């Protein structure tokens, strides 16, 4: 059975992405990151999702991206704004080069365990404004990955970067997760980091919109629903 490293934040998209990898018969090796994010509570969700799938190992990498700052998710001096679903600028919740850093760790892990795939739940349809969620980024990282590891560059064993949610709307992601029986009730998508999702940040607003359009009740609790 092929192995897949799955970037698992504990949010809706990464959990559905993991469900996709599982549906393809992959042996799952999730990797999560404690990067001193404001919403560290998402790691609790990631652990629950990993347990749900009975994975062999759930790797959690610790790094301190708050030392760099520049994002409302890593700098407590920057407030998480209320959600604007149809935003035209990159929001302050963007963490500089985060997916580049995370994918690099995941690629390294994949080479060590001889996995042939790395799954990431980036999405470019329901606007997030993050440059490292775009198809161009994934395509260029794949090109870089093909020259970055002994497995690919020397042994000819390419590690494929899979982004199965890339061109799906949030509605389609919710429907896919429901069809694959992903544990959506275990997920946490809020940027503010409370025990309950705030219901008003960008991430909450996009999630609520997706469930509403899918005609499926969101199974998690919210402080409020804008």
PyMOL commands that place a pseudoatom at each C-alpha (Angstrom):
pseudoatom trace, name=CA, resn=UNK, resi=1, chain=A, elem=C, hetatm=0, pos=[0.000, 0.000, 0.000]
pseudoatom trace, name=CA, resn=UNK, resi=2, chain=A, elem=C, hetatm=0, pos=[1.384, 3.410, -0.991]
pseudoatom trace, name=CA, resn=UNK, resi=3, chain=A, elem=C, hetatm=0, pos=[2.213, 5.904, 1.739]
pseudoatom trace, name=CA, resn=UNK, resi=4, chain=A, elem=C, hetatm=0, pos=[1.034, 9.508, 1.755]
pseudoatom trace, name=CA, resn=UNK, resi=5, chain=A, elem=C, hetatm=0, pos=[2.215, 12.361, 3.939]
pseudoatom trace, name=CA, resn=UNK, resi=6, chain=A, elem=C, hetatm=0, pos=[-0.793, 14.588, 4.625]
pseudoatom trace, name=CA, resn=UNK, resi=7, chain=A, elem=C, hetatm=0, pos=[-0.519, 18.150, 5.900]
pseudoatom trace, name=CA, resn=UNK, resi=8, chain=A, elem=C, hetatm=0, pos=[-3.127, 18.143, 8.665]
pseudoatom trace, name=CA, resn=UNK, resi=9, chain=A, elem=C, hetatm=0, pos=[-3.983, 21.408, 10.381]
pseudoatom trace, name=CA, resn=UNK, resi=10, chain=A, elem=C, hetatm=0, pos=[-7.156, 20.127, 11.985]
pseudoatom trace, name=CA, resn=UNK, resi=11, chain=A, elem=C, hetatm=0, pos=[-9.323, 22.361, 9.816]
pseudoatom trace, name=CA, resn=UNK, resi=12, chain=A, elem=C, hetatm=0, pos=[-12.054, 21.491, 7.339]
pseudoatom trace, name=CA, resn=UNK, resi=13, chain=A, elem=C, hetatm=0, pos=[-9.942, 21.476, 4.173]
pseudoatom trace, name=CA, resn=UNK, resi=14, chain=A, elem=C, hetatm=0, pos=[-7.005, 19.466, 5.511]
pseudoatom trace, name=CA, resn=UNK, resi=15, chain=A, elem=C, hetatm=0, pos=[-9.353, 16.892, 7.032]
pseudoatom trace, name=CA, resn=UNK, resi=16, chain=A, elem=C, hetatm=0, pos=[-11.244, 16.421, 3.769]
pseudoatom trace, name=CA, resn=UNK, resi=17, chain=A, elem=C, hetatm=0, pos=[-7.881, 16.216, 1.984]
pseudoatom trace, name=CA, resn=UNK, resi=18, chain=A, elem=C, hetatm=0, pos=[-6.902, 13.402, 4.355]
pseudoatom trace, name=CA, resn=UNK, resi=19, chain=A, elem=C, hetatm=0, pos=[-10.191, 11.664, 3.594]
pseudoatom trace, name=CA, resn=UNK, resi=20, chain=A, elem=C, hetatm=0, pos=[-9.365, 11.865, -0.123]
pseudoatom trace, name=CA, resn=UNK, resi=21, chain=A, elem=C, hetatm=0, pos=[-5.958, 10.253, 0.449]
pseudoatom trace, name=CA, resn=UNK, resi=22, chain=A, elem=C, hetatm=0, pos=[-7.632, 7.528, 2.506]
pseudoatom trace, name=CA, resn=UNK, resi=23, chain=A, elem=C, hetatm=0, pos=[-10.215, 6.918, -0.247]
pseudoatom trace, name=CA, resn=UNK, resi=24, chain=A, elem=C, hetatm=0, pos=[-7.335, 6.318, -2.677]
pseudoatom trace, name=CA, resn=UNK, resi=25, chain=A, elem=C, hetatm=0, pos=[-6.076, 3.469, -0.506]
pseudoatom trace, name=CA, resn=UNK, resi=26, chain=A, elem=C, hetatm=0, pos=[-3.108, 5.361, 0.907]
pseudoatom trace, name=CA, resn=UNK, resi=27, chain=A, elem=C, hetatm=0, pos=[-1.466, 4.608, 4.231]
pseudoatom trace, name=CA, resn=UNK, resi=28, chain=A, elem=C, hetatm=0, pos=[-1.739, 7.946, 6.019]
pseudoatom trace, name=CA, resn=UNK, resi=29, chain=A, elem=C, hetatm=0, pos=[1.161, 9.751, 7.668]
pseudoatom trace, name=CA, resn=UNK, resi=30, chain=A, elem=C, hetatm=0, pos=[-0.197, 13.114, 8.826]
pseudoatom trace, name=CA, resn=UNK, resi=31, chain=A, elem=C, hetatm=0, pos=[2.120, 15.984, 9.688]
pseudoatom trace, name=CA, resn=UNK, resi=32, chain=A, elem=C, hetatm=0, pos=[0.991, 18.976, 11.729]
pseudoatom trace, name=CA, resn=UNK, resi=33, chain=A, elem=C, hetatm=0, pos=[2.767, 22.123, 12.888]
pseudoatom trace, name=CA, resn=UNK, resi=34, chain=A, elem=C, hetatm=0, pos=[2.967, 23.909, 16.195]
pseudoatom trace, name=CA, resn=UNK, resi=35, chain=A, elem=C, hetatm=0, pos=[4.282, 27.193, 14.841]
pseudoatom trace, name=CA, resn=UNK, resi=36, chain=A, elem=C, hetatm=0, pos=[3.163, 29.277, 17.846]
pseudoatom trace, name=CA, resn=UNK, resi=37, chain=A, elem=C, hetatm=0, pos=[-0.051, 30.118, 16.040]
pseudoatom trace, name=CA, resn=UNK, resi=38, chain=A, elem=C, hetatm=0, pos=[-2.778, 32.036, 17.815]
pseudoatom trace, name=CA, resn=UNK, resi=39, chain=A, elem=C, hetatm=0, pos=[-5.254, 29.244, 17.066]
pseudoatom trace, name=CA, resn=UNK, resi=40, chain=A, elem=C, hetatm=0, pos=[-3.164, 26.427, 18.541]
pseudoatom trace, name=CA, resn=UNK, resi=41, chain=A, elem=C, hetatm=0, pos=[-6.437, 24.765, 19.492]
pseudoatom trace, name=CA, resn=UNK, resi=42, chain=A, elem=C, hetatm=0, pos=[-6.500, 23.457, 15.917]
pseudoatom trace, name=CA, resn=UNK, resi=43, chain=A, elem=C, hetatm=0, pos=[-3.765, 20.992, 16.923]
pseudoatom trace, name=CA, resn=UNK, resi=44, chain=A, elem=C, hetatm=0, pos=[-6.218, 19.325, 19.295]
pseudoatom trace, name=CA, resn=UNK, resi=45, chain=A, elem=C, hetatm=0, pos=[-8.527, 18.826, 16.333]
pseudoatom trace, name=CA, resn=UNK, resi=46, chain=A, elem=C, hetatm=0, pos=[-5.649, 17.469, 14.244]
pseudoatom trace, name=CA, resn=UNK, resi=47, chain=A, elem=C, hetatm=0, pos=[-4.892, 14.904, 16.949]
pseudoatom trace, name=CA, resn=UNK, resi=48, chain=A, elem=C, hetatm=0, pos=[-8.560, 13.850, 17.061]
pseudoatom trace, name=CA, resn=UNK, resi=49, chain=A, elem=C, hetatm=0, pos=[-8.713, 13.494, 13.269]
pseudoatom trace, name=CA, resn=UNK, resi=50, chain=A, elem=C, hetatm=0, pos=[-5.497, 11.458, 13.233]
pseudoatom trace, name=CA, resn=UNK, resi=51, chain=A, elem=C, hetatm=0, pos=[-6.904, 9.195, 15.946]
pseudoatom trace, name=CA, resn=UNK, resi=52, chain=A, elem=C, hetatm=0, pos=[-10.158, 8.805, 13.987]
pseudoatom trace, name=CA, resn=UNK, resi=53, chain=A, elem=C, hetatm=0, pos=[-8.184, 7.423, 11.040]
pseudoatom trace, name=CA, resn=UNK, resi=54, chain=A, elem=C, hetatm=0, pos=[-6.043, 5.176, 13.233]
pseudoatom trace, name=CA, resn=UNK, resi=55, chain=A, elem=C, hetatm=0, pos=[-2.770, 6.394, 11.753]
pseudoatom trace, name=CA, resn=UNK, resi=56, chain=A, elem=C, hetatm=0, pos=[0.528, 4.707, 12.557]
pseudoatom trace, name=CA, resn=UNK, resi=57, chain=A, elem=C, hetatm=0, pos=[2.167, 7.987, 13.497]
pseudoatom trace, name=CA, resn=UNK, resi=58, chain=A, elem=C, hetatm=0, pos=[1.076, 11.608, 13.731]
pseudoatom trace, name=CA, resn=UNK, resi=59, chain=A, elem=C, hetatm=0, pos=[4.145, 13.817, 13.442]
pseudoatom trace, name=CA, resn=UNK, resi=60, chain=A, elem=C, hetatm=0, pos=[3.884, 17.275, 15.024]
pseudoatom trace, name=CA, resn=UNK, resi=61, chain=A, elem=C, hetatm=0, pos=[6.731, 19.618, 14.129]
pseudoatom trace, name=CA, resn=UNK, resi=62, chain=A, elem=C, hetatm=0, pos=[7.483, 22.545, 16.423]
pseudoatom trace, name=CA, resn=UNK, resi=63, chain=A, elem=C, hetatm=0, pos=[8.741, 25.778, 14.930]
pseudoatom trace, name=CA, resn=UNK, resi=64, chain=A, elem=C, hetatm=0, pos=[8.458, 29.389, 16.037]
pseudoatom trace, name=CA, resn=UNK, resi=65, chain=A, elem=C, hetatm=0, pos=[7.048, 31.444, 13.195]
pseudoatom trace, name=CA, resn=UNK, resi=66, chain=A, elem=C, hetatm=0, pos=[5.969, 34.045, 15.727]
pseudoatom trace, name=CA, resn=UNK, resi=67, chain=A, elem=C, hetatm=0, pos=[9.643, 35.020, 15.823]
pseudoatom trace, name=CA, resn=UNK, resi=68, chain=A, elem=C, hetatm=0, pos=[9.167, 36.262, 12.261]
pseudoatom trace, name=CA, resn=UNK, resi=69, chain=A, elem=C, hetatm=0, pos=[5.686, 37.683, 12.841]
pseudoatom trace, name=CA, resn=UNK, resi=70, chain=A, elem=C, hetatm=0, pos=[3.938, 39.690, 10.154]
pseudoatom trace, name=CA, resn=UNK, resi=71, chain=A, elem=C, hetatm=0, pos=[0.611, 37.870, 10.527]
pseudoatom trace, name=CA, resn=UNK, resi=72, chain=A, elem=C, hetatm=0, pos=[-2.441, 38.105, 12.764]
pseudoatom trace, name=CA, resn=UNK, resi=73, chain=A, elem=C, hetatm=0, pos=[-2.068, 34.355, 13.280]
pseudoatom trace, name=CA, resn=UNK, resi=74, chain=A, elem=C, hetatm=0, pos=[1.410, 34.641, 14.820]
pseudoatom trace, name=CA, resn=UNK, resi=75, chain=A, elem=C, hetatm=0, pos=[1.582, 38.197, 16.215]
pseudoatom trace, name=CA, resn=UNK, resi=76, chain=A, elem=C, hetatm=0, pos=[-0.717, 38.942, 19.156]
pseudoatom trace, name=CA, resn=UNK, resi=77, chain=A, elem=C, hetatm=0, pos=[-0.386, 42.670, 18.434]
pseudoatom trace, name=CA, resn=UNK, resi=78, chain=A, elem=C, hetatm=0, pos=[-2.299, 42.225, 15.158]
pseudoatom trace, name=CA, resn=UNK, resi=79, chain=A, elem=C, hetatm=0, pos=[-6.017, 41.642, 15.545]
pseudoatom trace, name=CA, resn=UNK, resi=80, chain=A, elem=C, hetatm=0, pos=[-7.818, 38.957, 13.561]
pseudoatom trace, name=CA, resn=UNK, resi=81, chain=A, elem=C, hetatm=0, pos=[-10.324, 40.941, 11.495]
pseudoatom trace, name=CA, resn=UNK, resi=82, chain=A, elem=C, hetatm=0, pos=[-13.985, 40.205, 10.958]
pseudoatom trace, name=CA, resn=UNK, resi=83, chain=A, elem=C, hetatm=0, pos=[-14.577, 38.123, 7.858]
pseudoatom trace, name=CA, resn=UNK, resi=84, chain=A, elem=C, hetatm=0, pos=[-14.880, 39.530, 4.376]
pseudoatom trace, name=CA, resn=UNK, resi=85, chain=A, elem=C, hetatm=0, pos=[-15.680, 36.583, 2.106]
pseudoatom trace, name=CA, resn=UNK, resi=86, chain=A, elem=C, hetatm=0, pos=[-15.108, 38.418, -1.171]
pseudoatom trace, name=CA, resn=UNK, resi=87, chain=A, elem=C, hetatm=0, pos=[-11.864, 40.100, -0.229]
pseudoatom trace, name=CA, resn=UNK, resi=88, chain=A, elem=C, hetatm=0, pos=[-9.668, 41.632, -2.963]
pseudoatom trace, name=CA, resn=UNK, resi=89, chain=A, elem=C, hetatm=0, pos=[-6.452, 42.027, -0.995]
pseudoatom trace, name=CA, resn=UNK, resi=90, chain=A, elem=C, hetatm=0, pos=[-4.229, 39.603, 0.907]
pseudoatom trace, name=CA, resn=UNK, resi=91, chain=A, elem=C, hetatm=0, pos=[-5.577, 39.536, 4.490]
pseudoatom trace, name=CA, resn=UNK, resi=92, chain=A, elem=C, hetatm=0, pos=[-3.485, 40.055, 7.630]
pseudoatom trace, name=CA, resn=UNK, resi=93, chain=A, elem=C, hetatm=0, pos=[-4.079, 36.370, 8.460]
pseudoatom trace, name=CA, resn=UNK, resi=94, chain=A, elem=C, hetatm=0, pos=[-1.606, 35.471, 5.700]
pseudoatom trace, name=CA, resn=UNK, resi=95, chain=A, elem=C, hetatm=0, pos=[1.494, 33.880, 7.274]
pseudoatom trace, name=CA, resn=UNK, resi=96, chain=A, elem=C, hetatm=0, pos=[4.502, 34.716, 5.065]
pseudoatom trace, name=CA, resn=UNK, resi=97, chain=A, elem=C, hetatm=0, pos=[5.642, 31.671, 3.046]
pseudoatom trace, name=CA, resn=UNK, resi=98, chain=A, elem=C, hetatm=0, pos=[3.947, 29.263, 5.468]
pseudoatom trace, name=CA, resn=UNK, resi=99, chain=A, elem=C, hetatm=0, pos=[3.010, 26.610, 2.909]
pseudoatom trace, name=CA, resn=UNK, resi=100, chain=A, elem=C, hetatm=0, pos=[6.476, 26.758, 1.382]
pseudoatom trace, name=CA, resn=UNK, resi=101, chain=A, elem=C, hetatm=0, pos=[7.931, 25.994, 4.808]
pseudoatom trace, name=CA, resn=UNK, resi=102, chain=A, elem=C, hetatm=0, pos=[5.368, 23.313, 5.645]
pseudoatom trace, name=CA, resn=UNK, resi=103, chain=A, elem=C, hetatm=0, pos=[5.684, 21.562, 2.287]
pseudoatom trace, name=CA, resn=UNK, resi=104, chain=A, elem=C, hetatm=0, pos=[9.462, 21.497, 2.692]
pseudoatom trace, name=CA, resn=UNK, resi=105, chain=A, elem=C, hetatm=0, pos=[9.102, 19.653, 5.995]
pseudoatom trace, name=CA, resn=UNK, resi=106, chain=A, elem=C, hetatm=0, pos=[6.512, 17.318, 4.457]
pseudoatom trace, name=CA, resn=UNK, resi=107, chain=A, elem=C, hetatm=0, pos=[8.771, 16.594, 1.476]
pseudoatom trace, name=CA, resn=UNK, resi=108, chain=A, elem=C, hetatm=0, pos=[11.647, 15.747, 3.794]
pseudoatom trace, name=CA, resn=UNK, resi=109, chain=A, elem=C, hetatm=0, pos=[9.408, 13.445, 5.841]
pseudoatom trace, name=CA, resn=UNK, resi=110, chain=A, elem=C, hetatm=0, pos=[8.095, 11.765, 2.692]
pseudoatom trace, name=CA, resn=UNK, resi=111, chain=A, elem=C, hetatm=0, pos=[11.620, 10.984, 1.523]
pseudoatom trace, name=CA, resn=UNK, resi=112, chain=A, elem=C, hetatm=0, pos=[12.548, 9.463, 4.879]
pseudoatom trace, name=CA, resn=UNK, resi=113, chain=A, elem=C, hetatm=0, pos=[9.513, 7.146, 5.049]
pseudoatom trace, name=CA, resn=UNK, resi=114, chain=A, elem=C, hetatm=0, pos=[9.599, 6.469, 1.279]
pseudoatom trace, name=CA, resn=UNK, resi=115, chain=A, elem=C, hetatm=0, pos=[6.184, 7.980, 0.620]
pseudoatom trace, name=CA, resn=UNK, resi=116, chain=A, elem=C, hetatm=0, pos=[5.374, 8.733, -2.996]
pseudoatom trace, name=CA, resn=UNK, resi=117, chain=A, elem=C, hetatm=0, pos=[2.845, 11.505, -2.311]
pseudoatom trace, name=CA, resn=UNK, resi=118, chain=A, elem=C, hetatm=0, pos=[2.384, 14.622, -0.212]
pseudoatom trace, name=CA, resn=UNK, resi=119, chain=A, elem=C, hetatm=0, pos=[-1.239, 15.793, 0.142]
pseudoatom trace, name=CA, resn=UNK, resi=120, chain=A, elem=C, hetatm=0, pos=[-2.073, 19.406, 0.939]
pseudoatom trace, name=CA, resn=UNK, resi=121, chain=A, elem=C, hetatm=0, pos=[-5.567, 20.876, 1.225]
pseudoatom trace, name=CA, resn=UNK, resi=122, chain=A, elem=C, hetatm=0, pos=[-4.933, 24.257, -0.394]
pseudoatom trace, name=CA, resn=UNK, resi=123, chain=A, elem=C, hetatm=0, pos=[-7.857, 25.845, -2.189]
pseudoatom trace, name=CA, resn=UNK, resi=124, chain=A, elem=C, hetatm=0, pos=[-7.940, 28.716, -4.680]
pseudoatom trace, name=CA, resn=UNK, resi=125, chain=A, elem=C, hetatm=0, pos=[-11.637, 28.992, -5.587]
pseudoatom trace, name=CA, resn=UNK, resi=126, chain=A, elem=C, hetatm=0, pos=[-13.333, 30.454, -2.508]
pseudoatom trace, name=CA, resn=UNK, resi=127, chain=A, elem=C, hetatm=0, pos=[-11.007, 33.404, -2.185]
pseudoatom trace, name=CA, resn=UNK, resi=128, chain=A, elem=C, hetatm=0, pos=[-8.484, 33.328, 0.621]
pseudoatom trace, name=CA, resn=UNK, resi=129, chain=A, elem=C, hetatm=0, pos=[-6.033, 35.748, -0.950]
pseudoatom trace, name=CA, resn=UNK, resi=130, chain=A, elem=C, hetatm=0, pos=[-3.061, 33.602, 0.014]
pseudoatom trace, name=CA, resn=UNK, resi=131, chain=A, elem=C, hetatm=0, pos=[-0.429, 33.376, -2.746]
pseudoatom trace, name=CA, resn=UNK, resi=132, chain=A, elem=C, hetatm=0, pos=[0.789, 30.004, -1.429]
pseudoatom trace, name=CA, resn=UNK, resi=133, chain=A, elem=C, hetatm=0, pos=[-2.622, 28.436, -2.094]
pseudoatom trace, name=CA, resn=UNK, resi=134, chain=A, elem=C, hetatm=0, pos=[-2.596, 29.079, -5.826]
pseudoatom trace, name=CA, resn=UNK, resi=135, chain=A, elem=C, hetatm=0, pos=[-2.062, 26.443, -8.556]
pseudoatom trace, name=CA, resn=UNK, resi=136, chain=A, elem=C, hetatm=0, pos=[1.059, 28.286, -9.723]
pseudoatom trace, name=CA, resn=UNK, resi=137, chain=A, elem=C, hetatm=0, pos=[2.656, 27.793, -6.322]
pseudoatom trace, name=CA, resn=UNK, resi=138, chain=A, elem=C, hetatm=0, pos=[1.921, 24.063, -6.223]
pseudoatom trace, name=CA, resn=UNK, resi=139, chain=A, elem=C, hetatm=0, pos=[3.216, 23.618, -9.776]
pseudoatom trace, name=CA, resn=UNK, resi=140, chain=A, elem=C, hetatm=0, pos=[6.451, 25.417, -9.014]
pseudoatom trace, name=CA, resn=UNK, resi=141, chain=A, elem=C, hetatm=0, pos=[6.962, 23.583, -5.735]
pseudoatom trace, name=CA, resn=UNK, resi=142, chain=A, elem=C, hetatm=0, pos=[6.578, 20.307, -7.621]
pseudoatom trace, name=CA, resn=UNK, resi=143, chain=A, elem=C, hetatm=0, pos=[9.323, 21.404, -10.014]
pseudoatom trace, name=CA, resn=UNK, resi=144, chain=A, elem=C, hetatm=0, pos=[11.511, 22.303, -7.058]
pseudoatom trace, name=CA, resn=UNK, resi=145, chain=A, elem=C, hetatm=0, pos=[10.718, 19.016, -5.292]
pseudoatom trace, name=CA, resn=UNK, resi=146, chain=A, elem=C, hetatm=0, pos=[11.889, 17.051, -8.340]
pseudoatom trace, name=CA, resn=UNK, resi=147, chain=A, elem=C, hetatm=0, pos=[15.377, 18.522, -7.846]
pseudoatom trace, name=CA, resn=UNK, resi=148, chain=A, elem=C, hetatm=0, pos=[15.432, 18.733, -4.050]
pseudoatom trace, name=CA, resn=UNK, resi=149, chain=A, elem=C, hetatm=0, pos=[15.648, 15.126, -2.896]
pseudoatom trace, name=CA, resn=UNK, resi=150, chain=A, elem=C, hetatm=0, pos=[17.884, 12.140, -3.485]
pseudoatom trace, name=CA, resn=UNK, resi=151, chain=A, elem=C, hetatm=0, pos=[14.731, 10.085, -4.088]
pseudoatom trace, name=CA, resn=UNK, resi=152, chain=A, elem=C, hetatm=0, pos=[13.693, 12.186, -7.077]
pseudoatom trace, name=CA, resn=UNK, resi=153, chain=A, elem=C, hetatm=0, pos=[16.921, 13.689, -8.428]
pseudoatom trace, name=CA, resn=UNK, resi=154, chain=A, elem=C, hetatm=0, pos=[19.151, 10.607, -8.039]
pseudoatom trace, name=CA, resn=UNK, resi=155, chain=A, elem=C, hetatm=0, pos=[16.937, 7.542, -7.674]
pseudoatom trace, name=CA, resn=UNK, resi=156, chain=A, elem=C, hetatm=0, pos=[14.219, 8.673, -10.086]
pseudoatom trace, name=CA, resn=UNK, resi=157, chain=A, elem=C, hetatm=0, pos=[11.444, 8.221, -7.490]
pseudoatom trace, name=CA, resn=UNK, resi=158, chain=A, elem=C, hetatm=0, pos=[9.447, 11.409, -7.749]
pseudoatom trace, name=CA, resn=UNK, resi=159, chain=A, elem=C, hetatm=0, pos=[7.365, 12.554, -4.783]
pseudoatom trace, name=CA, resn=UNK, resi=160, chain=A, elem=C, hetatm=0, pos=[4.114, 13.996, -6.101]
pseudoatom trace, name=CA, resn=UNK, resi=161, chain=A, elem=C, hetatm=0, pos=[2.498, 17.031, -4.492]
pseudoatom trace, name=CA, resn=UNK, resi=162, chain=A, elem=C, hetatm=0, pos=[-1.245, 16.371, -4.501]
pseudoatom trace, name=CA, resn=UNK, resi=163, chain=A, elem=C, hetatm=0, pos=[-3.729, 19.235, -4.037]
pseudoatom trace, name=CA, resn=UNK, resi=164, chain=A, elem=C, hetatm=0, pos=[-7.094, 17.517, -4.629]
pseudoatom trace, name=CA, resn=UNK, resi=165, chain=A, elem=C, hetatm=0, pos=[-9.181, 20.439, -3.315]
pseudoatom trace, name=CA, resn=UNK, resi=166, chain=A, elem=C, hetatm=0, pos=[-7.372, 23.067, -5.361]
pseudoatom trace, name=CA, resn=UNK, resi=167, chain=A, elem=C, hetatm=0, pos=[-10.220, 23.942, -7.696]
pseudoatom trace, name=CA, resn=UNK, resi=168, chain=A, elem=C, hetatm=0, pos=[-13.211, 23.037, -5.524]
pseudoatom trace, name=CA, resn=UNK, resi=169, chain=A, elem=C, hetatm=0, pos=[-15.561, 25.569, -3.956]
pseudoatom trace, name=CA, resn=UNK, resi=170, chain=A, elem=C, hetatm=0, pos=[-16.111, 25.404, -0.221]
pseudoatom trace, name=CA, resn=UNK, resi=171, chain=A, elem=C, hetatm=0, pos=[-19.551, 23.940, -0.947]
pseudoatom trace, name=CA, resn=UNK, resi=172, chain=A, elem=C, hetatm=0, pos=[-17.938, 21.177, -3.011]
pseudoatom trace, name=CA, resn=UNK, resi=173, chain=A, elem=C, hetatm=0, pos=[-15.396, 20.513, -0.260]
pseudoatom trace, name=CA, resn=UNK, resi=174, chain=A, elem=C, hetatm=0, pos=[-18.169, 20.102, 2.303]
pseudoatom trace, name=CA, resn=UNK, resi=175, chain=A, elem=C, hetatm=0, pos=[-20.090, 17.766, -0.004]
pseudoatom trace, name=CA, resn=UNK, resi=176, chain=A, elem=C, hetatm=0, pos=[-16.950, 15.736, -0.725]
pseudoatom trace, name=CA, resn=UNK, resi=177, chain=A, elem=C, hetatm=0, pos=[-16.134, 15.457, 2.957]
pseudoatom trace, name=CA, resn=UNK, resi=178, chain=A, elem=C, hetatm=0, pos=[-19.676, 14.325, 3.701]
pseudoatom trace, name=CA, resn=UNK, resi=179, chain=A, elem=C, hetatm=0, pos=[-19.571, 11.722, 0.938]
pseudoatom trace, name=CA, resn=UNK, resi=180, chain=A, elem=C, hetatm=0, pos=[-16.235, 10.366, 2.178]
pseudoatom trace, name=CA, resn=UNK, resi=181, chain=A, elem=C, hetatm=0, pos=[-17.524, 10.353, 5.765]
pseudoatom trace, name=CA, resn=UNK, resi=182, chain=A, elem=C, hetatm=0, pos=[-14.735, 12.622, 6.943]
pseudoatom trace, name=CA, resn=UNK, resi=183, chain=A, elem=C, hetatm=0, pos=[-15.004, 13.526, 10.653]
pseudoatom trace, name=CA, resn=UNK, resi=184, chain=A, elem=C, hetatm=0, pos=[-16.141, 17.105, 10.039]
pseudoatom trace, name=CA, resn=UNK, resi=185, chain=A, elem=C, hetatm=0, pos=[-17.430, 17.436, 13.606]
pseudoatom trace, name=CA, resn=UNK, resi=186, chain=A, elem=C, hetatm=0, pos=[-13.833, 17.098, 14.870]
pseudoatom trace, name=CA, resn=UNK, resi=187, chain=A, elem=C, hetatm=0, pos=[-12.484, 19.976, 12.789]
pseudoatom trace, name=CA, resn=UNK, resi=188, chain=A, elem=C, hetatm=0, pos=[-11.679, 23.524, 13.885]
pseudoatom trace, name=CA, resn=UNK, resi=189, chain=A, elem=C, hetatm=0, pos=[-11.325, 26.276, 11.300]
pseudoatom trace, name=CA, resn=UNK, resi=190, chain=A, elem=C, hetatm=0, pos=[-11.442, 29.504, 13.345]
pseudoatom trace, name=CA, resn=UNK, resi=191, chain=A, elem=C, hetatm=0, pos=[-8.489, 31.912, 13.309]
pseudoatom trace, name=CA, resn=UNK, resi=192, chain=A, elem=C, hetatm=0, pos=[-9.176, 33.434, 16.731]
pseudoatom trace, name=CA, resn=UNK, resi=193, chain=A, elem=C, hetatm=0, pos=[-8.346, 30.337, 18.762]
pseudoatom trace, name=CA, resn=UNK, resi=194, chain=A, elem=C, hetatm=0, pos=[-11.229, 30.154, 21.196]
pseudoatom trace, name=CA, resn=UNK, resi=195, chain=A, elem=C, hetatm=0, pos=[-12.766, 26.902, 22.400]
pseudoatom trace, name=CA, resn=UNK, resi=196, chain=A, elem=C, hetatm=0, pos=[-15.717, 27.698, 20.142]
pseudoatom trace, name=CA, resn=UNK, resi=197, chain=A, elem=C, hetatm=0, pos=[-15.302, 29.054, 16.629]
pseudoatom trace, name=CA, resn=UNK, resi=198, chain=A, elem=C, hetatm=0, pos=[-15.928, 32.804, 16.579]
pseudoatom trace, name=CA, resn=UNK, resi=199, chain=A, elem=C, hetatm=0, pos=[-18.247, 32.702, 13.556]
pseudoatom trace, name=CA, resn=UNK, resi=200, chain=A, elem=C, hetatm=0, pos=[-17.070, 36.038, 12.152]
pseudoatom trace, name=CA, resn=UNK, resi=201, chain=A, elem=C, hetatm=0, pos=[-13.444, 35.709, 10.958]
pseudoatom trace, name=CA, resn=UNK, resi=202, chain=A, elem=C, hetatm=0, pos=[-12.600, 34.983, 7.296]
pseudoatom trace, name=CA, resn=UNK, resi=203, chain=A, elem=C, hetatm=0, pos=[-12.167, 31.279, 7.906]
pseudoatom trace, name=CA, resn=UNK, resi=204, chain=A, elem=C, hetatm=0, pos=[-15.424, 30.921, 9.834]
pseudoatom trace, name=CA, resn=UNK, resi=205, chain=A, elem=C, hetatm=0, pos=[-17.347, 32.921, 7.259]
pseudoatom trace, name=CA, resn=UNK, resi=206, chain=A, elem=C, hetatm=0, pos=[-16.068, 30.805, 4.357]
pseudoatom trace, name=CA, resn=UNK, resi=207, chain=A, elem=C, hetatm=0, pos=[-16.795, 27.603, 6.246]
pseudoatom trace, name=CA, resn=UNK, resi=208, chain=A, elem=C, hetatm=0, pos=[-20.340, 28.656, 7.188]
pseudoatom trace, name=CA, resn=UNK, resi=209, chain=A, elem=C, hetatm=0, pos=[-21.015, 29.748, 3.613]
pseudoatom trace, name=CA, resn=UNK, resi=210, chain=A, elem=C, hetatm=0, pos=[-19.831, 26.367, 2.325]
pseudoatom trace, name=CA, resn=UNK, resi=211, chain=A, elem=C, hetatm=0, pos=[-22.062, 24.375, 4.662]
pseudoatom trace, name=CA, resn=UNK, resi=212, chain=A, elem=C, hetatm=0, pos=[-25.039, 26.618, 3.958]
pseudoatom trace, name=CA, resn=UNK, resi=213, chain=A, elem=C, hetatm=0, pos=[-24.649, 26.265, 0.186]
pseudoatom trace, name=CA, resn=UNK, resi=214, chain=A, elem=C, hetatm=0, pos=[-24.168, 22.496, 0.549]
pseudoatom trace, name=CA, resn=UNK, resi=215, chain=A, elem=C, hetatm=0, pos=[-27.396, 22.241, 2.525]
pseudoatom trace, name=CA, resn=UNK, resi=216, chain=A, elem=C, hetatm=0, pos=[-25.617, 20.432, 5.365]
pseudoatom trace, name=CA, resn=UNK, resi=217, chain=A, elem=C, hetatm=0, pos=[-25.669, 21.636, 8.998]
pseudoatom trace, name=CA, resn=UNK, resi=218, chain=A, elem=C, hetatm=0, pos=[-22.224, 22.615, 10.280]
pseudoatom trace, name=CA, resn=UNK, resi=219, chain=A, elem=C, hetatm=0, pos=[-21.613, 20.174, 13.171]
pseudoatom trace, name=CA, resn=UNK, resi=220, chain=A, elem=C, hetatm=0, pos=[-19.385, 22.472, 15.252]
pseudoatom trace, name=CA, resn=UNK, resi=221, chain=A, elem=C, hetatm=0, pos=[-20.387, 25.150, 17.768]
pseudoatom trace, name=CA, resn=UNK, resi=222, chain=A, elem=C, hetatm=0, pos=[-19.968, 28.896, 17.217]
pseudoatom trace, name=CA, resn=UNK, resi=223, chain=A, elem=C, hetatm=0, pos=[-19.905, 31.873, 19.570]
pseudoatom trace, name=CA, resn=UNK, resi=224, chain=A, elem=C, hetatm=0, pos=[-22.063, 33.690, 17.052]
pseudoatom trace, name=CA, resn=UNK, resi=225, chain=A, elem=C, hetatm=0, pos=[-23.131, 33.419, 13.431]
pseudoatom trace, name=CA, resn=UNK, resi=226, chain=A, elem=C, hetatm=0, pos=[-22.852, 36.676, 11.498]
for i in range(1, 226): cmd.bond("trace and resi %d" % i, "trace and resi %d" % (i + 1))
show_as sticks, trace
zoom trace
